[in-house]
Amino acid sequence: MELQSSADILVRWQGTPIEQVIQAQNFGYPLHPQPTPQVVIVTCMEYRYSMPVPSNYAYVICAPGGRLIGSELA
């Protein structure tokens, strides 16, 4: 799904930390440090790219291909 503006973000994500991450990554909105993590972000472990996420904003898990199969929590 291509996002042209913040108005294209799904309604169920509006007003949530997911919307904030999408706006920051796609439209340059700022993310601010938080007292506790707000979301979990799973991404590929590509060493040439590191997501610009401020302190305590998110848990960032870097896995091969961004896959978590076999990593489920009990």
PyMOL Python script that loads the backbone (N, CA, C, O; Angstrom):
from pymol import cmd

cmd.read_pdbstr("""\
ATOM      1  N   MET A   1       0.845  -1.176   0.000  1.00  0.00           N
ATOM      2  CA  MET A   1       0.000   0.000   0.000  1.00  0.00           C
ATOM      3  C   MET A   1       0.895   1.244   0.000  1.00  0.00           C
ATOM      4  O   MET A   1       1.721   1.423   0.895  1.00  0.00           O
ATOM      5  N   GLU A   2       0.727   2.071  -0.979  1.00  0.00           N
ATOM      6  CA  GLU A   2       1.537   3.282  -1.072  1.00  0.00           C
ATOM      7  C   GLU A   2       0.862   4.415  -0.300  1.00  0.00           C
ATOM      8  O   GLU A   2      -0.343   4.637  -0.418  1.00  0.00           O
ATOM      9  N   LEU A   3       1.655   5.116   0.481  1.00  0.00           N
ATOM     10  CA  LEU A   3       1.140   6.243   1.266  1.00  0.00           C
ATOM     11  C   LEU A   3       1.626   7.547   0.653  1.00  0.00           C
ATOM     12  O   LEU A   3       2.830   7.775   0.536  1.00  0.00           O
ATOM     13  N   GLN A   4       0.698   8.392   0.268  1.00  0.00           N
ATOM     14  CA  GLN A   4       1.045   9.694  -0.291  1.00  0.00           C
ATOM     15  C   GLN A   4       1.047  10.783   0.776  1.00  0.00           C
ATOM     16  O   GLN A   4       1.746  11.788   0.651  1.00  0.00           O
ATOM     17  N   SER A   5       0.245  10.568   1.843  1.00  0.00           N
ATOM     18  CA  SER A   5       0.149  11.554   2.928  1.00  0.00           C
ATOM     19  C   SER A   5      -0.320  10.850   4.191  1.00  0.00           C
ATOM     20  O   SER A   5      -0.670   9.670   4.158  1.00  0.00           O
ATOM     21  N   SER A   6      -0.328  11.564   5.291  1.00  0.00           N
ATOM     22  CA  SER A   6      -0.800  11.012   6.564  1.00  0.00           C
ATOM     23  C   SER A   6      -2.261  10.574   6.476  1.00  0.00           C
ATOM     24  O   SER A   6      -2.687   9.688   7.217  1.00  0.00           O
ATOM     25  N   ALA A   7      -3.017  11.177   5.590  1.00  0.00           N
ATOM     26  CA  ALA A   7      -4.437  10.823   5.435  1.00  0.00           C
ATOM     27  C   ALA A   7      -4.608   9.394   4.909  1.00  0.00           C
ATOM     28  O   ALA A   7      -5.690   8.821   5.038  1.00  0.00           O
ATOM     29  N   ASP A   8      -3.556   8.809   4.318  1.00  0.00           N
ATOM     30  CA  ASP A   8      -3.627   7.452   3.778  1.00  0.00           C
ATOM     31  C   ASP A   8      -3.390   6.366   4.836  1.00  0.00           C
ATOM     32  O   ASP A   8      -3.555   5.181   4.547  1.00  0.00           O
ATOM     33  N   ILE A   9      -3.011   6.753   6.039  1.00  0.00           N
ATOM     34  CA  ILE A   9      -2.758   5.777   7.102  1.00  0.00           C
ATOM     35  C   ILE A   9      -4.090   5.172   7.541  1.00  0.00           C
ATOM     36  O   ILE A   9      -5.081   5.880   7.721  1.00  0.00           O
ATOM     37  N   LEU A  10      -4.093   3.848   7.708  1.00  0.00           N
ATOM     38  CA  LEU A  10      -5.325   3.158   8.090  1.00  0.00           C
ATOM     39  C   LEU A  10      -5.946   3.762   9.346  1.00  0.00           C
ATOM     40  O   LEU A  10      -5.234   4.162  10.267  1.00  0.00           O
ATOM     41  N   VAL A  11      -7.254   3.826   9.377  1.00  0.00           N
ATOM     42  CA  VAL A  11      -7.978   4.432  10.497  1.00  0.00           C
ATOM     43  C   VAL A  11      -7.615   3.753  11.815  1.00  0.00           C
ATOM     44  O   VAL A  11      -7.453   4.425  12.833  1.00  0.00           O
ATOM     45  N   ARG A  12      -7.486   2.422  11.803  1.00  0.00           N
ATOM     46  CA  ARG A  12      -7.202   1.712  13.059  1.00  0.00           C
ATOM     47  C   ARG A  12      -5.818   2.047  13.612  1.00  0.00           C
ATOM     48  O   ARG A  12      -5.565   1.799  14.791  1.00  0.00           O
ATOM     49  N   TRP A  13      -4.919   2.597  12.805  1.00  0.00           N
ATOM     50  CA  TRP A  13      -3.593   2.984  13.275  1.00  0.00           C
ATOM     51  C   TRP A  13      -3.513   4.460  13.660  1.00  0.00           C
ATOM     52  O   TRP A  13      -2.538   4.877  14.285  1.00  0.00           O
ATOM     53  N   GLN A  14      -4.511   5.249  13.302  1.00  0.00           N
ATOM     54  CA  GLN A  14      -4.470   6.681  13.603  1.00  0.00           C
ATOM     55  C   GLN A  14      -4.558   6.900  15.114  1.00  0.00           C
ATOM     56  O   GLN A  14      -5.345   6.261  15.811  1.00  0.00           O
ATOM     57  N   GLY A  15      -3.728   7.821  15.592  1.00  0.00           N
ATOM     58  CA  GLY A  15      -3.706   8.130  17.016  1.00  0.00           C
ATOM     59  C   GLY A  15      -2.913   7.123  17.839  1.00  0.00           C
ATOM     60  O   GLY A  15      -2.994   7.125  19.067  1.00  0.00           O
ATOM     61  N   THR A  16      -2.145   6.259  17.167  1.00  0.00           N
ATOM     62  CA  THR A  16      -1.354   5.246  17.866  1.00  0.00           C
ATOM     63  C   THR A  16       0.136   5.455  17.590  1.00  0.00           C
ATOM     64  O   THR A  16       0.497   6.229  16.704  1.00  0.00           O
ATOM     65  N   PRO A  17       1.007   4.768  18.345  1.00  0.00           N
ATOM     66  CA  PRO A  17       2.441   4.851  18.046  1.00  0.00           C
ATOM     67  C   PRO A  17       2.787   4.348  16.651  1.00  0.00           C
ATOM     68  O   PRO A  17       3.785   4.779  16.074  1.00  0.00           O
ATOM     69  N   ILE A  18       1.978   3.440  16.095  1.00  0.00           N
ATOM     70  CA  ILE A  18       2.223   2.962  14.732  1.00  0.00           C
ATOM     71  C   ILE A  18       2.104   4.119  13.742  1.00  0.00           C
ATOM     72  O   ILE A  18       2.925   4.250  12.835  1.00  0.00           O
ATOM     73  N   GLU A  19       1.094   4.946  13.916  1.00  0.00           N
ATOM     74  CA  GLU A  19       0.941   6.122  13.043  1.00  0.00           C
ATOM     75  C   GLU A  19       2.160   7.031  13.165  1.00  0.00           C
ATOM     76  O   GLU A  19       2.641   7.559  12.162  1.00  0.00           O
ATOM     77  N   GLN A  20       2.655   7.216  14.368  1.00  0.00           N
ATOM     78  CA  GLN A  20       3.805   8.093  14.575  1.00  0.00           C
ATOM     79  C   GLN A  20       5.052   7.560  13.867  1.00  0.00           C
ATOM     80  O   GLN A  20       5.807   8.330  13.274  1.00  0.00           O
ATOM     81  N   VAL A  21       5.269   6.233  13.929  1.00  0.00           N
ATOM     82  CA  VAL A  21       6.424   5.636  13.247  1.00  0.00           C
ATOM     83  C   VAL A  21       6.280   5.795  11.737  1.00  0.00           C
ATOM     84  O   VAL A  21       7.248   6.145  11.062  1.00  0.00           O
ATOM     85  N   ILE A  22       5.091   5.544  11.198  1.00  0.00           N
ATOM     86  CA  ILE A  22       4.864   5.692   9.761  1.00  0.00           C
ATOM     87  C   ILE A  22       5.106   7.134   9.331  1.00  0.00           C
ATOM     88  O   ILE A  22       5.759   7.375   8.315  1.00  0.00           O
ATOM     89  N   GLN A  23       4.590   8.092  10.091  1.00  0.00           N
ATOM     90  CA  GLN A  23       4.785   9.498   9.744  1.00  0.00           C
ATOM     91  C   GLN A  23       6.263   9.880   9.794  1.00  0.00           C
ATOM     92  O   GLN A  23       6.739  10.642   8.952  1.00  0.00           O
ATOM     93  N   ALA A  24       6.985   9.350  10.777  1.00  0.00           N
ATOM     94  CA  ALA A  24       8.412   9.668  10.897  1.00  0.00           C
ATOM     95  C   ALA A  24       9.202   9.077   9.737  1.00  0.00           C
ATOM     96  O   ALA A  24      10.050   9.757   9.160  1.00  0.00           O
ATOM     97  N   GLN A  25       8.935   7.821   9.388  1.00  0.00           N
ATOM     98  CA  GLN A  25       9.691   7.145   8.337  1.00  0.00           C
ATOM     99  C   GLN A  25       9.331   7.645   6.939  1.00  0.00           C
ATOM    100  O   GLN A  25      10.197   7.741   6.069  1.00  0.00           O
ATOM    101  N   ASN A  26       8.052   7.962   6.723  1.00  0.00           N
ATOM    102  CA  ASN A  26       7.605   8.318   5.367  1.00  0.00           C
ATOM    103  C   ASN A  26       7.513   9.815   5.109  1.00  0.00           C
ATOM    104  O   ASN A  26       7.674  10.255   3.971  1.00  0.00           O
ATOM    105  N   PHE A  27       7.257  10.598   6.142  1.00  0.00           N
ATOM    106  CA  PHE A  27       6.978  12.012   5.919  1.00  0.00           C
ATOM    107  C   PHE A  27       7.863  12.962   6.728  1.00  0.00           C
ATOM    108  O   PHE A  27       7.653  14.174   6.697  1.00  0.00           O
ATOM    109  N   GLY A  28       8.858  12.421   7.455  1.00  0.00           N
ATOM    110  CA  GLY A  28       9.804  13.276   8.166  1.00  0.00           C
ATOM    111  C   GLY A  28       9.324  13.867   9.475  1.00  0.00           C
ATOM    112  O   GLY A  28       9.950  14.789   9.997  1.00  0.00           O
ATOM    113  N   TYR A  29       8.226  13.360  10.018  1.00  0.00           N
ATOM    114  CA  TYR A  29       7.760  13.853  11.316  1.00  0.00           C
ATOM    115  C   TYR A  29       8.759  13.428  12.393  1.00  0.00           C
ATOM    116  O   TYR A  29       9.414  12.397  12.244  1.00  0.00           O
ATOM    117  N   PRO A  30       8.891  14.201  13.474  1.00  0.00           N
ATOM    118  CA  PRO A  30       9.836  13.813  14.527  1.00  0.00           C
ATOM    119  C   PRO A  30       9.248  12.740  15.454  1.00  0.00           C
ATOM    120  O   PRO A  30       8.042  12.705  15.701  1.00  0.00           O
ATOM    121  N   LEU A  31      10.116  11.880  15.952  1.00  0.00           N
ATOM    122  CA  LEU A  31       9.764  10.960  17.032  1.00  0.00           C
ATOM    123  C   LEU A  31      10.516  11.443  18.260  1.00  0.00           C
ATOM    124  O   LEU A  31      11.666  11.870  18.154  1.00  0.00           O
ATOM    125  N   HIS A  32       9.891  11.383  19.406  1.00  0.00           N
ATOM    126  CA  HIS A  32      10.510  11.880  20.625  1.00  0.00           C
ATOM    127  C   HIS A  32      10.776  10.742  21.596  1.00  0.00           C
ATOM    128  O   HIS A  32      10.000   9.788  21.656  1.00  0.00           O
ATOM    129  N   PRO A  33      11.869  10.830  22.364  1.00  0.00           N
ATOM    130  CA  PRO A  33      12.145   9.804  23.365  1.00  0.00           C
ATOM    131  C   PRO A  33      10.941   9.633  24.301  1.00  0.00           C
ATOM    132  O   PRO A  33      10.214  10.585  24.582  1.00  0.00           O
ATOM    133  N   GLN A  34      10.754   8.410  24.768  1.00  0.00           N
ATOM    134  CA  GLN A  34       9.625   8.087  25.641  1.00  0.00           C
ATOM    135  C   GLN A  34      10.150   7.442  26.923  1.00  0.00           C
ATOM    136  O   GLN A  34      11.254   6.897  26.933  1.00  0.00           O
ATOM    137  N   PRO A  35       9.374   7.498  27.999  1.00  0.00           N
ATOM    138  CA  PRO A  35       9.820   6.842  29.238  1.00  0.00           C
ATOM    139  C   PRO A  35       9.820   5.318  29.120  1.00  0.00           C
ATOM    140  O   PRO A  35      10.609   4.648  29.786  1.00  0.00           O
ATOM    141  N   THR A  36       8.949   4.769  28.285  1.00  0.00           N
ATOM    142  CA  THR A  36       8.894   3.321  28.051  1.00  0.00           C
ATOM    143  C   THR A  36       8.640   3.078  26.570  1.00  0.00           C
ATOM    144  O   THR A  36       8.044   3.924  25.903  1.00  0.00           O
ATOM    145  N   PRO A  37       9.084   1.925  26.038  1.00  0.00           N
ATOM    146  CA  PRO A  37       8.847   1.624  24.625  1.00  0.00           C
ATOM    147  C   PRO A  37       7.362   1.603  24.292  1.00  0.00           C
ATOM    148  O   PRO A  37       6.539   1.144  25.083  1.00  0.00           O
ATOM    149  N   GLN A  38       7.036   2.108  23.104  1.00  0.00           N
ATOM    150  CA  GLN A  38       5.654   2.208  22.652  1.00  0.00           C
ATOM    151  C   GLN A  38       5.255   1.099  21.685  1.00  0.00           C
ATOM    152  O   GLN A  38       4.089   0.707  21.634  1.00  0.00           O
ATOM    153  N   VAL A  39       6.226   0.590  20.913  1.00  0.00           N
ATOM    154  CA  VAL A  39       5.962  -0.414  19.883  1.00  0.00           C
ATOM    155  C   VAL A  39       7.153  -1.370  19.772  1.00  0.00           C
ATOM    156  O   VAL A  39       8.231  -1.113  20.307  1.00  0.00           O
ATOM    157  N   VAL A  40       6.927  -2.475  19.066  1.00  0.00           N
ATOM    158  CA  VAL A  40       7.998  -3.386  18.678  1.00  0.00           C
ATOM    159  C   VAL A  40       8.138  -3.256  17.169  1.00  0.00           C
ATOM    160  O   VAL A  40       7.155  -3.384  16.439  1.00  0.00           O
ATOM    161  N   ILE A  41       9.348  -3.004  16.700  1.00  0.00           N
ATOM    162  CA  ILE A  41       9.618  -2.890  15.275  1.00  0.00           C
ATOM    163  C   ILE A  41      10.524  -4.055  14.890  1.00  0.00           C
ATOM    164  O   ILE A  41      11.598  -4.233  15.466  1.00  0.00           O
ATOM    165  N   VAL A  42      10.088  -4.838  13.923  1.00  0.00           N
ATOM    166  CA  VAL A  42      10.890  -5.954  13.425  1.00  0.00           C
ATOM    167  C   VAL A  42      11.381  -5.583  12.036  1.00  0.00           C
ATOM    168  O   VAL A  42      10.597  -5.207  11.164  1.00  0.00           O
ATOM    169  N   THR A  43      12.676  -5.693  11.844  1.00  0.00           N
ATOM    170  CA  THR A  43      13.275  -5.304  10.581  1.00  0.00           C
ATOM    171  C   THR A  43      14.365  -6.292  10.199  1.00  0.00           C
ATOM    172  O   THR A  43      14.803  -7.093  11.025  1.00  0.00           O
ATOM    173  N   CYS A  44      14.790  -6.236   8.977  1.00  0.00           N
ATOM    174  CA  CYS A  44      15.890  -7.073   8.520  1.00  0.00           C
ATOM    175  C   CYS A  44      17.174  -6.628   9.217  1.00  0.00           C
ATOM    176  O   CYS A  44      17.314  -5.463   9.589  1.00  0.00           O
ATOM    177  N   MET A  45      18.095  -7.547   9.388  1.00  0.00           N
ATOM    178  CA  MET A  45      19.339  -7.219  10.082  1.00  0.00           C
ATOM    179  C   MET A  45      20.382  -6.582   9.161  1.00  0.00           C
ATOM    180  O   MET A  45      21.580  -6.662   9.432  1.00  0.00           O
ATOM    181  N   GLU A  46      19.939  -5.962   8.093  1.00  0.00           N
ATOM    182  CA  GLU A  46      20.824  -5.283   7.137  1.00  0.00           C
ATOM    183  C   GLU A  46      21.699  -4.284   7.891  1.00  0.00           C
ATOM    184  O   GLU A  46      21.192  -3.327   8.476  1.00  0.00           O
ATOM    185  N   TYR A  47      22.998  -4.506   7.877  1.00  0.00           N
ATOM    186  CA  TYR A  47      23.925  -3.671   8.653  1.00  0.00           C
ATOM    187  C   TYR A  47      24.096  -2.268   8.085  1.00  0.00           C
ATOM    188  O   TYR A  47      24.582  -1.382   8.788  1.00  0.00           O
ATOM    189  N   ARG A  48      23.716  -2.045   6.847  1.00  0.00           N
ATOM    190  CA  ARG A  48      23.907  -0.722   6.244  1.00  0.00           C
ATOM    191  C   ARG A  48      22.805   0.259   6.597  1.00  0.00           C
ATOM    192  O   ARG A  48      22.891   1.442   6.268  1.00  0.00           O
ATOM    193  N   TYR A  49      21.776  -0.226   7.261  1.00  0.00           N
ATOM    194  CA  TYR A  49      20.659   0.659   7.612  1.00  0.00           C
ATOM    195  C   TYR A  49      20.280   0.450   9.072  1.00  0.00           C
ATOM    196  O   TYR A  49      20.124  -0.681   9.533  1.00  0.00           O
ATOM    197  N   SER A  50      20.139   1.530   9.773  1.00  0.00           N
ATOM    198  CA  SER A  50      19.685   1.493  11.161  1.00  0.00           C
ATOM    199  C   SER A  50      18.518   2.471  11.281  1.00  0.00           C
ATOM    200  O   SER A  50      18.643   3.645  10.930  1.00  0.00           O
ATOM    201  N   MET A  51      17.396   1.984  11.772  1.00  0.00           N
ATOM    202  CA  MET A  51      16.225   2.865  11.881  1.00  0.00           C
ATOM    203  C   MET A  51      16.494   3.999  12.856  1.00  0.00           C
ATOM    204  O   MET A  51      16.985   3.759  13.959  1.00  0.00           O
ATOM    205  N   PRO A  52      16.183   5.222  12.472  1.00  0.00           N
ATOM    206  CA  PRO A  52      16.368   6.368  13.372  1.00  0.00           C
ATOM    207  C   PRO A  52      15.223   6.449  14.388  1.00  0.00           C
ATOM    208  O   PRO A  52      14.264   7.197  14.201  1.00  0.00           O
ATOM    209  N   VAL A  53      15.342   5.677  15.449  1.00  0.00           N
ATOM    210  CA  VAL A  53      14.308   5.633  16.483  1.00  0.00           C
ATOM    211  C   VAL A  53      14.932   6.153  17.779  1.00  0.00           C
ATOM    212  O   VAL A  53      15.980   5.649  18.183  1.00  0.00           O
ATOM    213  N   PRO A  54      14.327   7.144  18.447  1.00  0.00           N
ATOM    214  CA  PRO A  54      14.912   7.697  19.660  1.00  0.00           C
ATOM    215  C   PRO A  54      14.880   6.713  20.835  1.00  0.00           C
ATOM    216  O   PRO A  54      14.189   5.695  20.802  1.00  0.00           O
ATOM    217  N   SER A  55      15.638   7.046  21.856  1.00  0.00           N
ATOM    218  CA  SER A  55      15.737   6.216  23.057  1.00  0.00           C
ATOM    219  C   SER A  55      14.374   5.847  23.614  1.00  0.00           C
ATOM    220  O   SER A  55      13.485   6.688  23.741  1.00  0.00           O
ATOM    221  N   ASN A  56      14.231   4.577  23.941  1.00  0.00           N
ATOM    222  CA  ASN A  56      13.026   4.046  24.580  1.00  0.00           C
ATOM    223  C   ASN A  56      11.752   4.199  23.769  1.00  0.00           C
ATOM    224  O   ASN A  56      10.673   3.936  24.301  1.00  0.00           O
ATOM    225  N   TYR A  57      11.819   4.611  22.511  1.00  0.00           N
ATOM    226  CA  TYR A  57      10.579   4.733  21.741  1.00  0.00           C
ATOM    227  C   TYR A  57      10.048   3.370  21.343  1.00  0.00           C
ATOM    228  O   TYR A  57       8.839   3.140  21.360  1.00  0.00           O
ATOM    229  N   ALA A  58      10.957   2.455  20.981  1.00  0.00           N
ATOM    230  CA  ALA A  58      10.531   1.146  20.491  1.00  0.00           C
ATOM    231  C   ALA A  58      11.580   0.097  20.799  1.00  0.00           C
ATOM    232  O   ALA A  58      12.768   0.392  20.930  1.00  0.00           O
ATOM    233  N   TYR A  59      11.113  -1.126  20.912  1.00  0.00           N
ATOM    234  CA  TYR A  59      12.024  -2.262  20.871  1.00  0.00           C
ATOM    235  C   TYR A  59      12.248  -2.517  19.388  1.00  0.00           C
ATOM    236  O   TYR A  59      11.285  -2.654  18.633  1.00  0.00           O
ATOM    237  N   VAL A  60      13.511  -2.585  18.957  1.00  0.00           N
ATOM    238  CA  VAL A  60      13.811  -2.853  17.556  1.00  0.00           C
ATOM    239  C   VAL A  60      14.511  -4.201  17.490  1.00  0.00           C
ATOM    240  O   VAL A  60      15.588  -4.386  18.057  1.00  0.00           O
ATOM    241  N   ILE A  61      13.885  -5.141  16.788  1.00  0.00           N
ATOM    242  CA  ILE A  61      14.435  -6.482  16.634  1.00  0.00           C
ATOM    243  C   ILE A  61      14.916  -6.620  15.198  1.00  0.00           C
ATOM    244  O   ILE A  61      14.135  -6.485  14.256  1.00  0.00           O
ATOM    245  N   CYS A  62      16.199  -6.886  15.040  1.00  0.00           N
ATOM    246  CA  CYS A  62      16.780  -7.067  13.716  1.00  0.00           C
ATOM    247  C   CYS A  62      17.006  -8.554  13.500  1.00  0.00           C
ATOM    248  O   CYS A  62      17.851  -9.157  14.163  1.00  0.00           O
ATOM    249  N   ALA A  63      16.268  -9.141  12.592  1.00  0.00           N
ATOM    250  CA  ALA A  63      16.341 -10.572  12.332  1.00  0.00           C
ATOM    251  C   ALA A  63      16.581 -10.797  10.844  1.00  0.00           C
ATOM    252  O   ALA A  63      16.221  -9.950  10.026  1.00  0.00           O
ATOM    253  N   PRO A  64      17.190 -11.935  10.481  1.00  0.00           N
ATOM    254  CA  PRO A  64      17.403 -12.218   9.065  1.00  0.00           C
ATOM    255  C   PRO A  64      16.092 -12.146   8.284  1.00  0.00           C
ATOM    256  O   PRO A  64      15.157 -12.896   8.564  1.00  0.00           O
ATOM    257  N   GLY A  65      16.028 -11.268   7.331  1.00  0.00           N
ATOM    258  CA  GLY A  65      14.821 -11.111   6.524  1.00  0.00           C
ATOM    259  C   GLY A  65      13.638 -10.544   7.287  1.00  0.00           C
ATOM    260  O   GLY A  65      12.524 -10.528   6.763  1.00  0.00           O
ATOM    261  N   GLY A  66      13.849 -10.075   8.518  1.00  0.00           N
ATOM    262  CA  GLY A  66      12.746  -9.537   9.320  1.00  0.00           C
ATOM    263  C   GLY A  66      11.776 -10.627   9.756  1.00  0.00           C
ATOM    264  O   GLY A  66      10.621 -10.340  10.068  1.00  0.00           O
ATOM    265  N   ARG A  67      12.237 -11.877   9.780  1.00  0.00           N
ATOM    266  CA  ARG A  67      11.365 -13.011  10.118  1.00  0.00           C
ATOM    267  C   ARG A  67      11.500 -13.346  11.602  1.00  0.00           C
ATOM    268  O   ARG A  67      12.595 -13.322  12.164  1.00  0.00           O
ATOM    269  N   LEU A  68      10.382 -13.653  12.212  1.00  0.00           N
ATOM    270  CA  LEU A  68      10.377 -14.047  13.615  1.00  0.00           C
ATOM    271  C   LEU A  68       9.841 -15.454  13.837  1.00  0.00           C
ATOM    272  O   LEU A  68       9.637 -15.859  14.981  1.00  0.00           O
ATOM    273  N   ILE A  69       9.612 -16.199  12.776  1.00  0.00           N
ATOM    274  CA  ILE A  69       9.076 -17.546  12.915  1.00  0.00           C
ATOM    275  C   ILE A  69      10.035 -18.358  13.789  1.00  0.00           C
ATOM    276  O   ILE A  69      11.241 -18.398  13.547  1.00  0.00           O
ATOM    277  N   GLY A  70       9.471 -18.996  14.799  1.00  0.00           N
ATOM    278  CA  GLY A  70      10.286 -19.749  15.746  1.00  0.00           C
ATOM    279  C   GLY A  70      10.745 -18.926  16.918  1.00  0.00           C
ATOM    280  O   GLY A  70      11.399 -19.450  17.819  1.00  0.00           O
ATOM    281  N   SER A  71      10.415 -17.627  16.932  1.00  0.00           N
ATOM    282  CA  SER A  71      10.817 -16.740  18.016  1.00  0.00           C
ATOM    283  C   SER A  71       9.637 -16.332  18.882  1.00  0.00           C
ATOM    284  O   SER A  71       9.747 -15.391  19.668  1.00  0.00           O
ATOM    285  N   GLU A  72       8.516 -17.017  18.754  1.00  0.00           N
ATOM    286  CA  GLU A  72       7.317 -16.635  19.473  1.00  0.00           C
ATOM    287  C   GLU A  72       7.533 -16.718  20.983  1.00  0.00           C
ATOM    288  O   GLU A  72       8.252 -17.588  21.475  1.00  0.00           O
ATOM    289  N   LEU A  73       6.911 -15.815  21.691  1.00  0.00           N
ATOM    290  CA  LEU A  73       6.963 -15.829  23.157  1.00  0.00           C
ATOM    291  C   LEU A  73       5.922 -16.818  23.673  1.00  0.00           C
ATOM    292  O   LEU A  73       4.844 -16.972  23.099  1.00  0.00           O
ATOM    293  N   ALA A  74       6.270 -17.469  24.749  1.00  0.00           N
ATOM    294  CA  ALA A  74       5.327 -18.427  25.342  1.00  0.00           C
ATOM    295  C   ALA A  74       4.228 -17.730  26.086  1.00  0.00           C
ATOM    296  O   ALA A  74       3.350 -18.385  26.646  1.00  0.00           O
TER     297      ALA A  74
END
""", "prot")
cmd.dss("prot")
cmd.show_as("cartoon", "prot")
cmd.util.cbc("prot")
cmd.orient("prot")
